[in-house]
Amino acid sequence: MKTQLRILLAAALVALLAGWAGLRSGNAALAARLAGAPAAEAAR
Amino acid sequence: MRPWLEPAGWIAALAVAGGLVWGEGGRRAALERRVAVAPRELYRTLARSQAGLQVVDVREDLEASYGDAHVPGAIPLPACDLARAPERARSRLVRSAPTVLVGATGAEDETRRCAALFTSARTLAGGMAAWSEANLPEDSGDYAPPSSKAGGGCL
């Protein structure tokens, strides 16, 4: 396999993993907000 | 090393990573459906465009609550019971349309049962009480279907 293709695949893999990590932390924050602050929602 | 092994490894790694992103994306969509809509946010959305969004009023007492004051264009569905909804309102309900459910106080148990009736339903935070408290426009009286799109109405 050519090195350029490897680099491309590795970049795609890193981008996917970074996206997953971002979504995961965002979901955790959203879940915490939903669990703890229904009143804050109403006041917003 | 076999020549197919490396491409297969890359494909497997990308598939696993893609699956993780897909799974978290689905979880995000499910969580976002649980986020209540603030009254002003709903007002802005309704004022900007009527397209697609339906507001469903699920308060128990149709005459006393909906008749007294309701979000303009809201479709009455008392206690999430289709049999209790006025005939004209029943035909306006669209199961697949993005829906905002309006209860009396926005309590989750008020609207939980209704959410199952719609593909995508969120709750108005604080319910009709919060809407009134925010001094947002209200209508009163019986349900009058809009002449244009489903769930629409004029603010």
N, CA and C atoms of all chains as a GROMACS GRO file, in nm:
protein
  597
    1MET      N    1   0.084  -0.121   0.000
    1MET     CA    2   0.000   0.000   0.000
    1MET      C    3   0.086   0.125   0.000
    2LYS      N    4   0.045   0.221  -0.077
    2LYS     CA    5   0.126   0.343  -0.085
    2LYS      C    6   0.119   0.422   0.045
    3THR      N    7   0.228   0.489   0.073
    3THR     CA    8   0.236   0.566   0.198
    3THR      C    9   0.130   0.676   0.203
    4GLN      N   10   0.106   0.741   0.086
    4GLN     CA   11   0.006   0.850   0.083
    4GLN      C   12  -0.133   0.799   0.121
    5LEU      N   13  -0.164   0.682   0.070
    5LEU     CA   14  -0.295   0.623   0.102
    5LEU      C   15  -0.305   0.590   0.250
    6ARG      N   16  -0.194   0.541   0.304
    6ARG     CA   17  -0.191   0.510   0.448
    6ARG      C   18  -0.215   0.636   0.531
    7ILE      N   19  -0.148   0.743   0.488
    7ILE     CA   20  -0.164   0.871   0.561
    7ILE      C   21  -0.309   0.917   0.554
    8LEU      N   22  -0.368   0.904   0.436
    8LEU     CA   23  -0.507   0.944   0.417
    8LEU      C   24  -0.601   0.862   0.507
    9LEU      N   25  -0.580   0.733   0.508
    9LEU     CA   26  -0.664   0.645   0.591
    9LEU      C   27  -0.646   0.674   0.740
   10ALA      N   28  -0.520   0.698   0.776
   10ALA     CA   29  -0.492   0.728   0.917
   10ALA      C   30  -0.560   0.860   0.957
   11ALA      N   31  -0.556   0.959   0.866
   11ALA     CA   32  -0.620   1.088   0.895
   11ALA      C   33  -0.771   1.070   0.910
   12ALA      N   34  -0.830   0.988   0.823
   12ALA     CA   35  -0.975   0.963   0.832
   12ALA      C   36  -1.009   0.895   0.964
   13LEU      N   37  -0.925   0.803   1.002
   13LEU     CA   38  -0.948   0.731   1.129
   13LEU      C   39  -0.940   0.826   1.249
   14VAL      N   40  -0.838   0.911   1.245
   14VAL     CA   41  -0.821   1.009   1.355
   14VAL      C   42  -0.940   1.104   1.360
   15ALA      N   43  -0.986   1.148   1.241
   15ALA     CA   44  -1.100   1.240   1.236
   15ALA      C   45  -1.225   1.173   1.294
   16LEU      N   46  -1.246   1.048   1.258
   16LEU     CA   47  -1.364   0.975   1.310
   16LEU      C   48  -1.356   0.959   1.462
   17LEU      N   49  -1.238   0.924   1.510
   17LEU     CA   50  -1.222   0.906   1.654
   17LEU      C   51  -1.237   1.037   1.730
   18ALA      N   52  -1.186   1.146   1.669
   18ALA     CA   53  -1.202   1.277   1.733
   18ALA      C   54  -1.349   1.316   1.737
   19GLY      N   55  -1.420   1.290   1.628
   19GLY     CA   56  -1.565   1.318   1.622
   19GLY      C   57  -1.639   1.238   1.727
   20TRP      N   58  -1.602   1.112   1.741
   20TRP     CA   59  -1.666   1.026   1.841
   20TRP      C   60  -1.643   1.079   1.982
   21ALA      N   61  -1.517   1.118   2.008
   21ALA     CA   62  -1.485   1.169   2.142
   21ALA      C   63  -1.562   1.298   2.171
   22GLY      N   64  -1.572   1.385   2.071
   22GLY     CA   65  -1.646   1.510   2.087
   22GLY      C   66  -1.793   1.484   2.114
   23LEU      N   67  -1.851   1.395   2.034
   23LEU     CA   68  -1.993   1.361   2.054
   23LEU      C   69  -2.016   1.301   2.192
   24ARG      N   70  -1.924   1.217   2.231
   24ARG     CA   71  -1.938   1.147   2.359
   24ARG      C   72  -1.937   1.246   2.477
   25SER      N   73  -1.842   1.340   2.472
   25SER     CA   74  -1.837   1.436   2.583
   25SER      C   75  -1.958   1.530   2.577
   26GLY      N   76  -2.000   1.566   2.456
   26GLY     CA   77  -2.119   1.651   2.441
   26GLY      C   78  -2.242   1.580   2.495
   27ASN      N   79  -2.254   1.452   2.464
   27ASN     CA   80  -2.368   1.374   2.512
   27ASN      C   81  -2.369   1.362   2.665
   28ALA      N   82  -2.250   1.345   2.721
   28ALA     CA   83  -2.241   1.334   2.867
   28ALA      C   84  -2.286   1.465   2.932
   29ALA      N   85  -2.242   1.578   2.874
   29ALA     CA   86  -2.281   1.709   2.928
   29ALA      C   87  -2.431   1.730   2.915
   30LEU      N   88  -2.485   1.692   2.800
   30LEU     CA   89  -2.629   1.709   2.777
   30LEU      C   90  -2.710   1.621   2.871
   31ALA      N   91  -2.664   1.498   2.891
   31ALA     CA   92  -2.734   1.406   2.981
   31ALA      C   93  -2.732   1.461   3.124
   32ALA      N   94  -2.619   1.520   3.163
   32ALA     CA   95  -2.609   1.576   3.297
   32ALA      C   96  -2.703   1.695   3.312
   33ARG      N   97  -2.709   1.776   3.206
   33ARG     CA   98  -2.798   1.893   3.208
   33ARG      C   99  -2.944   1.848   3.218
   34LEU      N  100  -2.979   1.745   3.143
   34LEU     CA  101  -3.116   1.695   3.145
   34LEU      C  102  -3.152   1.636   3.281
   35ALA      N  103  -3.054   1.572   3.342
   35ALA     CA  104  -3.079   1.508   3.470
   35ALA      C  105  -3.092   1.612   3.582
   36GLY      N  106  -3.021   1.724   3.566
   36GLY     CA  107  -3.013   1.816   3.679
   36GLY      C  108  -3.086   1.946   3.671
   37ALA      N  109  -3.126   1.989   3.551
   37ALA     CA  110  -3.174   2.126   3.546
   37ALA      C  111  -3.302   2.147   3.465
   38PRO      N  112  -3.411   2.076   3.495
   38PRO     CA  113  -3.534   2.105   3.422
   38PRO      C  114  -3.588   2.244   3.451
   39ALA      N  115  -3.562   2.294   3.572
   39ALA     CA  116  -3.611   2.426   3.608
   39ALA      C  117  -3.538   2.536   3.532
   40ALA      N  118  -3.408   2.513   3.511
   40ALA     CA  119  -3.330   2.612   3.437
   40ALA      C  120  -3.381   2.624   3.294
   41GLU      N  121  -3.426   2.510   3.239
   41GLU     CA  122  -3.481   2.510   3.104
   41GLU      C  123  -3.602   2.603   3.096
   42ALA      N  124  -3.686   2.592   3.198
   42ALA     CA  125  -3.809   2.670   3.198
   42ALA      C  126  -3.781   2.820   3.208
   43ALA      N  127  -3.675   2.852   3.280
   43ALA     CA  128  -3.643   2.992   3.301
   43ALA      C  129  -3.570   3.054   3.183
   44ARG      N  130  -3.515   2.971   3.095
   44ARG     CA  131  -3.433   3.020   2.985
   44ARG      C  132  -3.516   3.106   2.889
   45MET      N  133   0.364  -1.114   0.484
   45MET     CA  134   0.226  -1.075   0.517
   45MET      C  135   0.137  -1.083   0.393
   46ARG      N  136   0.017  -1.130   0.410
   46ARG     CA  137  -0.074  -1.143   0.296
   46ARG      C  138  -0.112  -1.003   0.248
   47PRO      N  139  -0.121  -0.985   0.114
   47PRO     CA  140  -0.146  -0.849   0.060
   47PRO      C  141  -0.282  -0.791   0.099
   48TRP      N  142  -0.381  -0.876   0.122
   48TRP     CA  143  -0.515  -0.824   0.153
   48TRP      C  144  -0.532  -0.787   0.300
   49LEU      N  145  -0.433  -0.827   0.379
   49LEU     CA  146  -0.448  -0.810   0.524
   49LEU      C  147  -0.450  -0.662   0.566
   50GLU      N  148  -0.361  -0.582   0.506
   50GLU     CA  149  -0.356  -0.442   0.547
   50GLU      C  150  -0.482  -0.364   0.506
   51PRO      N  151  -0.526  -0.374   0.378
   51PRO     CA  152  -0.652  -0.304   0.342
   51PRO      C  153  -0.768  -0.350   0.430
   52ALA      N  154  -0.773  -0.480   0.457
   52ALA     CA  155  -0.883  -0.532   0.541
   52ALA      C  156  -0.877  -0.472   0.681
   53GLY      N  157  -0.754  -0.457   0.732
   53GLY     CA  158  -0.737  -0.396   0.864
   53GLY      C  159  -0.784  -0.252   0.867
   54TRP      N  160  -0.750  -0.177   0.762
   54TRP     CA  161  -0.795  -0.037   0.755
   54TRP      C  162  -0.947  -0.029   0.747
   55ILE      N  163  -1.002  -0.114   0.663
   55ILE     CA  164  -1.148  -0.112   0.646
   55ILE      C  165  -1.216  -0.145   0.780
   56ALA      N  166  -1.162  -0.245   0.848
   56ALA     CA  167  -1.222  -0.283   0.978
   56ALA      C  168  -1.211  -0.168   1.078
   57ALA      N  169  -1.093  -0.103   1.083
   57ALA     CA  170  -1.073   0.007   1.178
   57ALA      C  171  -1.167   0.123   1.148
   58LEU      N  172  -1.181   0.156   1.017
   58LEU     CA  173  -1.270   0.266   0.979
   58LEU      C  174  -1.416   0.230   1.008
   59ALA      N  175  -1.451   0.104   0.986
   59ALA     CA  176  -1.589   0.060   1.013
   59ALA      C  177  -1.620   0.070   1.162
   60VAL      N  178  -1.525   0.028   1.245
   60VAL     CA  179  -1.546   0.036   1.391
   60VAL      C  180  -1.561   0.182   1.435
   61ALA      N  181  -1.470   0.268   1.385
   61ALA     CA  182  -1.476   0.410   1.422
   61ALA      C  183  -1.606   0.473   1.372
   62GLY      N  184  -1.646   0.438   1.250
   62GLY     CA  185  -1.772   0.488   1.196
   62GLY      C  186  -1.890   0.442   1.280
   63GLY      N  187  -1.885   0.318   1.323
   63GLY     CA  188  -1.992   0.265   1.408
   63GLY      C  189  -2.002   0.339   1.541
   64LEU      N  190  -1.886   0.372   1.597
   64LEU     CA  191  -1.886   0.448   1.724
   64LEU      C  192  -1.950   0.585   1.705
   65VAL      N  193  -1.912   0.653   1.595
   65VAL     CA  194  -1.969   0.785   1.567
   65VAL      C  195  -2.120   0.772   1.544
   66TRP      N  196  -2.161   0.672   1.470
   66TRP     CA  197  -2.303   0.649   1.440
   66TRP      C  198  -2.382   0.628   1.571
   67GLY      N  199  -2.326   0.546   1.658
   67GLY     CA  200  -2.394   0.517   1.785
   67GLY      C  201  -2.409   0.640   1.871
   68GLU      N  202  -2.300   0.718   1.883
   68GLU     CA  203  -2.307   0.841   1.964
   68GLU      C  204  -2.402   0.942   1.901
   69GLY      N  205  -2.403   0.946   1.766
   69GLY     CA  206  -2.494   1.037   1.695
   69GLY      C  207  -2.639   1.003   1.727
   70GLY      N  208  -2.669   0.875   1.728
   70GLY     CA  209  -2.805   0.831   1.762
   70GLY      C  210  -2.842   0.869   1.904
   71ARG      N  211  -2.744   0.854   1.993
   71ARG     CA  212  -2.768   0.888   2.133
   71ARG      C  213  -2.793   1.039   2.147
   72ARG      N  214  -2.716   1.118   2.071
   72ARG     CA  215  -2.732   1.264   2.075
   72ARG      C  216  -2.874   1.302   2.028
   73ALA      N  217  -2.919   1.238   1.919
   73ALA     CA  218  -3.053   1.268   1.867
   73ALA      C  219  -3.159   1.236   1.972
   74ALA      N  220  -3.141   1.122   2.040
   74ALA     CA  221  -3.239   1.083   2.143
   74ALA      C  222  -3.238   1.181   2.260
   75LEU      N  223  -3.118   1.227   2.298
   75LEU     CA  224  -3.108   1.323   2.408
   75LEU      C  225  -3.169   1.457   2.370
   76GLU      N  226  -3.144   1.500   2.247
   76GLU     CA  227  -3.196   1.630   2.204
   76GLU      C  228  -3.348   1.631   2.201
   77ARG      N  229  -3.407   1.515   2.176
   77ARG     CA  230  -3.553   1.507   2.178
   77ARG      C  231  -3.608   1.528   2.320
   78ARG      N  232  -3.523   1.503   2.420
   78ARG     CA  233  -3.568   1.520   2.559
   78ARG      C  234  -3.548   1.662   2.612
   79VAL      N  235  -3.475   1.743   2.534
   79VAL     CA  236  -3.451   1.880   2.580
   79VAL      C  237  -3.579   1.962   2.558
   80ALA      N  238  -3.628   2.022   2.664
   80ALA     CA  239  -3.750   2.101   2.654
   80ALA      C  240  -3.722   2.230   2.577
   81VAL      N  241  -3.825   2.276   2.507
   81VAL     CA  242  -3.813   2.401   2.432
   81VAL      C  243  -3.855   2.516   2.522
   82ALA      N  244  -3.770   2.616   2.534
   82ALA     CA  245  -3.806   2.734   2.615
   82ALA      C  246  -3.915   2.812   2.542
   83PRO      N  247  -4.006   2.877   2.616
   83PRO     CA  248  -4.115   2.950   2.552
   83PRO      C  249  -4.068   3.050   2.446
   84ARG      N  250  -3.965   3.127   2.478
   84ARG     CA  251  -3.919   3.227   2.380
   84ARG      C  252  -3.857   3.162   2.256
   85GLU      N  253  -3.794   3.049   2.278
   85GLU     CA  254  -3.736   2.977   2.165
   85GLU      C  255  -3.848   2.929   2.072
   86LEU      N  256  -3.955   2.876   2.133
   86LEU     CA  257  -4.070   2.831   2.053
   86LEU      C  258  -4.134   2.949   1.981
   87TYR      N  259  -4.146   3.059   2.052
   87TYR     CA  260  -4.206   3.179   1.991
   87TYR      C  261  -4.126   3.224   1.870
   88ARG      N  262  -3.993   3.226   1.887
   88ARG     CA  263  -3.907   3.269   1.776
   88ARG      C  264  -3.922   3.174   1.658
   89THR      N  265  -3.928   3.045   1.688
   89THR     CA  266  -3.941   2.946   1.580
   89THR      C  267  -4.074   2.965   1.508
   90LEU      N  268  -4.181   2.984   1.585
   90LEU     CA  269  -4.312   2.999   1.523
   90LEU      C  270  -4.321   3.130   1.445
   91ALA      N  271  -4.257   3.234   1.498
   91ALA     CA  272  -4.263   3.363   1.431
   91ALA      C  273  -4.183   3.363   1.302
   92ARG      N  274  -4.076   3.284   1.303
   92ARG     CA  275  -3.988   3.280   1.185
   92ARG      C  276  -4.055   3.204   1.071
   93SER      N  277  -4.110   3.091   1.106
   93SER     CA  278  -4.168   3.008   1.001
   93SER      C  279  -4.266   2.909   1.062
   94GLN      N  280  -4.375   2.886   0.996
   94GLN     CA  281  -4.473   2.790   1.044
   94GLN      C  282  -4.445   2.651   0.988
   95ALA      N  283  -4.359   2.644   0.892
   95ALA     CA  284  -4.342   2.519   0.818
   95ALA      C  285  -4.299   2.404   0.906
   96GLY      N  286  -4.374   2.296   0.900
   96GLY     CA  287  -4.329   2.171   0.961
   96GLY      C  288  -4.355   2.150   1.107
   97LEU      N  289  -4.352   2.255   1.188
   97LEU     CA  290  -4.363   2.237   1.333
   97LEU      C  291  -4.510   2.244   1.377
   98GLN      N  292  -4.552   2.145   1.456
   98GLN     CA  293  -4.687   2.154   1.510
   98GLN      C  294  -4.681   2.164   1.662
   99VAL      N  295  -4.768   2.246   1.715
   99VAL     CA  296  -4.777   2.265   1.860
   99VAL      C  297  -4.905   2.194   1.905
  100VAL      N  298  -4.890   2.105   2.001
  100VAL     CA  299  -5.005   2.026   2.047
  100VAL      C  300  -5.028   2.054   2.195
  101ASP      N  301  -5.147   2.099   2.227
  101ASP     CA  302  -5.183   2.131   2.365
  101ASP      C  303  -5.245   2.008   2.430
  102VAL      N  304  -5.178   1.955   2.532
  102VAL     CA  305  -5.224   1.828   2.591
  102VAL      C  306  -5.286   1.847   2.730
  103ARG      N  307  -5.320   1.970   2.765
  103ARG     CA  308  -5.379   1.992   2.897
  103ARG      C  309  -5.515   1.922   2.907
  104GLU      N  310  -5.544   1.877   3.028
  104GLU     CA  311  -5.659   1.790   3.053
  104GLU      C  312  -5.794   1.852   3.013
  105ASP      N  313  -5.820   1.970   3.069
  105ASP     CA  314  -5.953   2.028   3.054
  105ASP      C  315  -5.959   2.120   2.933
  106LEU      N  316  -6.022   2.071   2.829
  106LEU     CA  317  -6.026   2.144   2.702
  106LEU      C  318  -6.092   2.281   2.716
  107GLU      N  319  -6.209   2.284   2.776
  107GLU     CA  320  -6.286   2.409   2.784
  107GLU      C  321  -6.214   2.511   2.874
  108ALA      N  322  -6.178   2.466   2.994
  108ALA     CA  323  -6.124   2.560   3.093
  108ALA      C  324  -5.982   2.602   3.061
  109SER      N  325  -5.900   2.511   3.011
  109SER     CA  326  -5.761   2.549   2.988
  109SER      C  327  -5.737   2.596   2.845
  110TYR      N  328  -5.766   2.512   2.747
  110TYR     CA  329  -5.741   2.552   2.608
  110TYR      C  330  -5.830   2.671   2.569
  111GLY      N  331  -5.956   2.664   2.608
  111GLY     CA  332  -6.050   2.771   2.574
  111GLY      C  333  -6.010   2.905   2.635
  112ASP      N  334  -5.950   2.898   2.751
  112ASP     CA  335  -5.911   3.019   2.822
  112ASP      C  336  -5.790   3.086   2.755
  113ALA      N  337  -5.687   3.008   2.731
  113ALA     CA  338  -5.567   3.062   2.665
  113ALA      C  339  -5.484   2.948   2.610
  114HIS      N  340  -5.431   2.967   2.492
  114HIS     CA  341  -5.341   2.865   2.435
  114HIS      C  342  -5.241   2.930   2.341
  115VAL      N  343  -5.136   2.855   2.312
  115VAL     CA  344  -5.034   2.902   2.218
  115VAL      C  345  -5.103   2.914   2.082
  116PRO      N  346  -5.088   3.027   2.014
  116PRO     CA  347  -5.156   3.044   1.885
  116PRO      C  348  -5.125   2.929   1.789
  117GLY      N  349  -5.229   2.872   1.734
  117GLY     CA  350  -5.213   2.764   1.638
  117GLY      C  351  -5.202   2.627   1.700
  118ALA      N  352  -5.201   2.620   1.835
  118ALA     CA  353  -5.186   2.490   1.902
  118ALA      C  354  -5.308   2.401   1.874
  119ILE      N  355  -5.278   2.274   1.853
  119ILE     CA  356  -5.385   2.177   1.827
  119ILE      C  357  -5.422   2.111   1.960
  120PRO      N  358  -5.550   2.116   2.000
  120PRO     CA  359  -5.586   2.054   2.129
  120PRO      C  360  -5.591   1.902   2.122
  121LEU      N  361  -5.529   1.840   2.219
  121LEU     CA  362  -5.535   1.693   2.231
  121LEU      C  363  -5.540   1.663   2.381
  122PRO      N  364  -5.658   1.683   2.442
  122PRO     CA  365  -5.667   1.674   2.588
  122PRO      C  366  -5.620   1.538   2.641
  123ALA      N  367  -5.529   1.542   2.736
  123ALA     CA  368  -5.474   1.423   2.801
  123ALA      C  369  -5.422   1.320   2.700
  124CYS      N  370  -5.378   1.368   2.586
  124CYS     CA  371  -5.322   1.282   2.481
  124CYS      C  372  -5.424   1.179   2.430
  125ASP      N  373  -5.551   1.209   2.447
  125ASP     CA  374  -5.655   1.114   2.408
  125ASP      C  375  -5.719   1.162   2.278
  126LEU      N  376  -5.694   1.088   2.172
  126LEU     CA  377  -5.746   1.127   2.041
  126LEU      C  378  -5.899   1.135   2.042
  127ALA      N  379  -5.962   1.048   2.121
  127ALA     CA  380  -6.108   1.046   2.125
  127ALA      C  381  -6.164   1.175   2.184
  128ARG      N  382  -6.085   1.242   2.268
  128ARG     CA  383  -6.133   1.365   2.332
  128ARG      C  384  -6.099   1.491   2.252
  129ALA      N  385  -6.020   1.474   2.146
  129ALA     CA  386  -5.983   1.590   2.065
  129ALA      C  387  -6.099   1.629   1.975
  130PRO      N  388  -6.119   1.759   1.954
  130PRO     CA  389  -6.225   1.799   1.861
  130PRO      C  390  -6.199   1.740   1.722
  131GLU      N  391  -6.307   1.708   1.654
  131GLU     CA  392  -6.296   1.644   1.522
  131GLU      C  393  -6.202   1.721   1.428
  132ARG      N  394  -6.217   1.853   1.426
  132ARG     CA  395  -6.136   1.935   1.334
  132ARG      C  396  -5.988   1.928   1.371
  133ALA      N  397  -5.961   1.916   1.501
  133ALA     CA  398  -5.822   1.910   1.546
  133ALA      C  399  -5.760   1.775   1.513
  134ARG      N  400  -5.839   1.670   1.527
  134ARG     CA  401  -5.789   1.533   1.504
  134ARG      C  402  -5.730   1.519   1.364
  135SER      N  403  -5.798   1.578   1.268
  135SER     CA  404  -5.752   1.564   1.130
  135SER      C  405  -5.629   1.649   1.100
  136ARG      N  406  -5.596   1.741   1.192
  136ARG     CA  407  -5.479   1.826   1.169
  136ARG      C  408  -5.351   1.767   1.227
  137LEU      N  409  -5.366   1.669   1.313
  137LEU     CA  410  -5.247   1.612   1.378
  137LEU      C  411  -5.166   1.528   1.278
  138VAL      N  412  -5.037   1.557   1.274
  138VAL     CA  413  -4.949   1.483   1.184
  138VAL      C  414  -4.846   1.410   1.269
  139ARG      N  415  -4.853   1.278   1.266
  139ARG     CA  416  -4.767   1.195   1.352
  139ARG      C  417  -4.618   1.218   1.324
  140SER      N  418  -4.585   1.240   1.198
  140SER     CA  419  -4.442   1.248   1.162
  140SER      C  420  -4.384   1.388   1.172
  141ALA      N  421  -4.469   1.487   1.197
  141ALA     CA  422  -4.418   1.626   1.202
  141ALA      C  423  -4.346   1.652   1.334
  142PRO      N  424  -4.240   1.735   1.332
  142PRO     CA  425  -4.176   1.775   1.458
  142PRO      C  426  -4.280   1.843   1.546
  143THR      N  427  -4.289   1.798   1.670
  143THR     CA  428  -4.399   1.840   1.756
  143THR      C  429  -4.350   1.901   1.887
  144VAL      N  430  -4.416   2.005   1.932
  144VAL     CA  431  -4.390   2.059   2.066
  144VAL      C  432  -4.517   2.037   2.147
  145LEU      N  433  -4.504   1.969   2.259
  145LEU     CA  434  -4.618   1.938   2.344
  145LEU      C  435  -4.630   2.042   2.454
  146VAL      N  436  -4.749   2.095   2.471
  146VAL     CA  437  -4.772   2.198   2.573
  146VAL      C  438  -4.859   2.140   2.683
  147GLY      N  439  -4.802   2.129   2.802
  147GLY     CA  440  -4.880   2.086   2.918
  147GLY      C  441  -4.913   2.208   3.002
  148ALA      N  442  -4.966   2.184   3.120
  148ALA     CA  443  -5.000   2.297   3.207
  148ALA      C  444  -4.874   2.356   3.269
  149THR      N  445  -4.786   2.267   3.315
  149THR     CA  446  -4.666   2.314   3.386
  149THR      C  447  -4.535   2.266   3.323
  150GLY      N  448  -4.545   2.182   3.221
  150GLY     CA  449  -4.424   2.131   3.157
  150GLY      C  450  -4.365   2.011   3.227
  151ALA      N  451  -4.436   1.957   3.325
  151ALA     CA  452  -4.386   1.839   3.396
  151ALA      C  453  -4.376   1.721   3.299
  152GLU      N  454  -4.271   1.642   3.318
  152GLU     CA  455  -4.244   1.535   3.221
  152GLU      C  456  -4.355   1.431   3.215
  153ASP      N  457  -4.415   1.400   3.331
  153ASP     CA  458  -4.519   1.296   3.330
  153ASP      C  459  -4.646   1.342   3.257
  154GLU      N  460  -4.658   1.474   3.240
  154GLU     CA  461  -4.773   1.528   3.168
  154GLU      C  462  -4.769   1.492   3.020
  155THR      N  463  -4.648   1.491   2.966
  155THR     CA  464  -4.635   1.477   2.822
  155THR      C  465  -4.571   1.346   2.778
  156ARG      N  466  -4.523   1.266   2.873
  156ARG     CA  467  -4.450   1.144   2.837
  156ARG      C  468  -4.533   1.052   2.749
  157ARG      N  469  -4.661   1.034   2.787
  157ARG     CA  470  -4.748   0.942   2.713
  157ARG      C  471  -4.772   0.994   2.571
  158CYS      N  472  -4.781   1.126   2.558
  158CYS     CA  473  -4.808   1.185   2.427
  158CYS      C  474  -4.689   1.172   2.333
  159ALA      N  475  -4.571   1.178   2.392
  159ALA     CA  476  -4.451   1.175   2.308
  159ALA      C  477  -4.448   1.050   2.222
  160ALA      N  478  -4.505   0.942   2.271
  160ALA     CA  479  -4.506   0.816   2.195
  160ALA      C  480  -4.596   0.825   2.072
  161LEU      N  481  -4.685   0.922   2.072
  161LEU     CA  482  -4.777   0.936   1.958
  161LEU      C  483  -4.710   1.000   1.837
  162PHE      N  484  -4.596   1.066   1.861
  162PHE     CA  485  -4.532   1.140   1.754
  162PHE      C  486  -4.389   1.090   1.731
  163THR      N  487  -4.345   1.102   1.608
  163THR     CA  488  -4.211   1.057   1.573
  163THR      C  489  -4.106   1.139   1.645
  164SER      N  490  -4.128   1.270   1.650
  164SER     CA  491  -4.030   1.358   1.714
  164SER      C  492  -4.105   1.463   1.796
  165ALA      N  493  -4.104   1.444   1.927
  165ALA     CA  494  -4.180   1.536   2.013
  165ALA      C  495  -4.093   1.591   2.124
  166ARG      N  496  -4.101   1.721   2.145
  166ARG     CA  497  -4.034   1.785   2.258
  166ARG      C  498  -4.142   1.853   2.343
  167THR      N  499  -4.103   1.892   2.462
  167THR     CA  500  -4.198   1.953   2.554
  167THR      C  501  -4.170   2.102   2.568
  168LEU      N  502  -4.275   2.180   2.586
  168LEU     CA  503  -4.255   2.322   2.615
  168LEU      C  504  -4.215   2.335   2.761
  169ALA      N  505  -4.095   2.388   2.785
  169ALA     CA  506  -4.046   2.402   2.923
  169ALA      C  507  -4.137   2.493   3.004
  170GLY      N  508  -4.183   2.443   3.115
  170GLY     CA  509  -4.270   2.524   3.200
  170GLY      C  510  -4.416   2.525   3.156
  171GLY      N  511  -4.443   2.462   3.042
  171GLY     CA  512  -4.580   2.451   2.994
  171GLY      C  513  -4.646   2.586   2.964
  172MET      N  514  -4.778   2.584   2.963
  172MET     CA  515  -4.855   2.705   2.931
  172MET      C  516  -4.832   2.814   3.036
  173ALA      N  517  -4.804   2.770   3.159
  173ALA     CA  518  -4.779   2.868   3.266
  173ALA      C  519  -4.658   2.954   3.230
  174ALA      N  520  -4.552   2.891   3.181
  174ALA     CA  521  -4.430   2.965   3.146
  174ALA      C  522  -4.454   3.054   3.024
  175TRP      N  523  -4.533   3.002   2.930
  175TRP     CA  524  -4.565   3.081   2.810
  175TRP      C  525  -4.638   3.210   2.850
  176SER      N  526  -4.738   3.197   2.939
  176SER     CA  527  -4.815   3.314   2.983
  176SER      C  528  -4.726   3.409   3.063
  177GLU      N  529  -4.643   3.350   3.147
  177GLU     CA  530  -4.554   3.430   3.231
  177GLU      C  531  -4.456   3.512   3.149
  178ALA      N  532  -4.420   3.458   3.033
  178ALA     CA  533  -4.326   3.529   2.945
  178ALA      C  534  -4.396   3.636   2.862
  179ASN      N  535  -4.525   3.655   2.885
  179ASN     CA  536  -4.604   3.754   2.811
  179ASN      C  537  -4.599   3.734   2.661
  180LEU      N  538  -4.605   3.610   2.619
  180LEU     CA  539  -4.605   3.582   2.476
  180LEU      C  540  -4.749   3.578   2.426
  181PRO      N  541  -4.771   3.598   2.297
  181PRO     CA  542  -4.908   3.605   2.245
  181PRO      C  543  -4.987   3.478   2.274
  182GLU      N  544  -5.114   3.497   2.305
  182GLU     CA  545  -5.202   3.383   2.332
  182GLU      C  546  -5.330   3.398   2.252
  183ASP      N  547  -5.390   3.287   2.224
  183ASP     CA  548  -5.524   3.287   2.165
  183ASP      C  549  -5.618   3.230   2.268
  184SER      N  550  -5.747   3.254   2.249
  184SER     CA  551  -5.845   3.192   2.337
  184SER      C  552  -5.961   3.140   2.252
  185GLY      N  553  -6.044   3.061   2.315
  185GLY     CA  554  -6.160   3.008   2.243
  185GLY      C  555  -6.133   2.872   2.182
  186ASP      N  556  -6.228   2.826   2.101
  186ASP     CA  557  -6.219   2.692   2.041
  186ASP      C  558  -6.111   2.686   1.935
  187TYR      N  559  -6.076   2.562   1.901
  187TYR     CA  560  -5.974   2.542   1.799
  187TYR      C  561  -6.027   2.581   1.661
  188ALA      N  562  -5.950   2.661   1.591
  188ALA     CA  563  -5.985   2.696   1.454
  188ALA      C  564  -5.868   2.657   1.365
  189PRO      N  565  -5.888   2.559   1.278
  189PRO     CA  566  -5.777   2.515   1.193
  189PRO      C  567  -5.730   2.627   1.102
  190PRO      N  568  -5.598   2.638   1.083
  190PRO     CA  569  -5.548   2.740   0.991
  190PRO      C  570  -5.583   2.703   0.848
  191SER      N  571  -5.583   2.802   0.763
  191SER     CA  572  -5.621   2.772   0.625
  191SER      C  573  -5.506   2.711   0.546
  192SER      N  574  -5.380   2.726   0.598
  192SER     CA  575  -5.268   2.673   0.519
  192SER      C  576  -5.216   2.543   0.576
  193LYS      N  577  -5.088   2.541   0.620
  193LYS     CA  578  -5.021   2.416   0.657
  193LYS      C  579  -5.066   2.358   0.790
  194ALA      N  580  -5.038   2.229   0.809
  194ALA     CA  581  -5.074   2.160   0.932
  194ALA      C  582  -5.003   2.221   1.051
  195GLY      N  583  -5.079   2.240   1.156
  195GLY     CA  584  -5.017   2.288   1.279
  195GLY      C  585  -4.986   2.435   1.279
  196GLY      N  586  -5.017   2.501   1.170
  196GLY     CA  587  -4.981   2.641   1.160
  196GLY      C  588  -5.077   2.730   1.236
  197GLY      N  589  -5.054   2.856   1.228
  197GLY     CA  590  -5.139   2.954   1.295
  197GLY      C  591  -5.065   3.085   1.293
  198CYS      N  592  -5.133   3.191   1.322
  198CYS     CA  593  -5.067   3.321   1.316
  198CYS      C  594  -5.037   3.374   1.454
  199LEU      N  595  -4.920   3.427   1.470
  199LEU     CA  596  -4.882   3.491   1.596
  199LEU      C  597  -4.911   3.639   1.586
   0.00000   0.00000   0.00000
